[in-house]
Amino acid sequence: MNEFNLSKLNAKVGDNCVFVSNLAVRYQSAATPEERMAMAIKMENAATMLRIAAERLATETKNVYGDGSNEES
């Protein structure tokens, strides 16, 4: 993986953040308990997608740039 792909992954994480934020706004404006439950489920799924994308970004960043430790063997 290279820096360009890291940029794409970073953009995906950002997009997922915006999506979760939009769902939170829709949750707040939901009129019925059923709508709130549906939004809560969607938010949970979107948050899981965000977590997975962020973990992948972290792993790929570590692979490209190293883990930051300056240990010498």
C-alpha positions in Angstrom: 0.0 0.0 0.0 1.3 3.5 -0.7 0.6 7.0 0.5 -2.1 7.6 -2.2 -4.1 4.6 -0.9 -3.7 5.9 2.7 -5.2 9.1 1.5 -8.2 7.2 0.0 -8.6 5.3 3.3 -8.4 8.6 5.2 -11.2 10.1 3.0 -13.3 7.0 3.6 -12.9 7.4 7.4 -13.9 11.1 7.0 -17.0 10.2 4.9 -18.0 7.6 7.5 -17.7 10.2 10.2 -20.0 12.6 8.3 -22.5 9.7 7.7 -22.6 8.9 11.5 -23.1 12.5 12.3 -26.0 12.8 9.8 -27.6 9.8 11.3 -27.3 11.3 14.8 -29.1 14.4 13.6 -31.8 12.3 12.0 -32.1 10.3 15.3 -32.6 13.5 17.3 -35.4 14.6 14.9 -37.2 11.2 14.8 -40.8 11.6 15.9 -41.6 8.1 17.0 -39.9 5.5 19.1 -39.8 3.2 16.1 -38.0 5.8 14.0 -35.5 6.3 16.9 -34.9 2.6 17.1 -34.3 2.4 13.3 -31.9 5.3 13.4 -30.1 3.8 16.4 -29.6 0.5 14.5 -28.3 2.4 11.5 -26.0 4.5 13.7 -24.6 1.3 15.3 -23.9 -0.3 11.9 -22.3 2.9 10.6 -20.2 3.3 13.7 -19.0 -0.3 13.2 -18.1 0.5 9.6 -16.2 3.6 10.8 -14.3 1.6 13.4 -13.3 -1.0 10.8 -12.1 1.7 8.4 -10.2 3.5 11.1 -8.5 0.3 12.2 -7.6 -0.5 8.6 -6.2 3.0 8.1 -4.1 2.6 11.3 -2.8 -0.8 10.2 -1.9 0.4 6.7 -0.3 3.6 8.0 1.9 1.5 10.3 2.8 -0.7 7.3 3.8 2.3 5.2 5.5 4.4 7.8 6.5 1.9 10.4 5.4 1.7 14.0 7.3 4.7 15.2 9.5 2.7 17.6 13.2 3.2 17.1 14.2 -0.1 18.5 17.4 -1.6 17.2 18.1 -5.3 17.4 
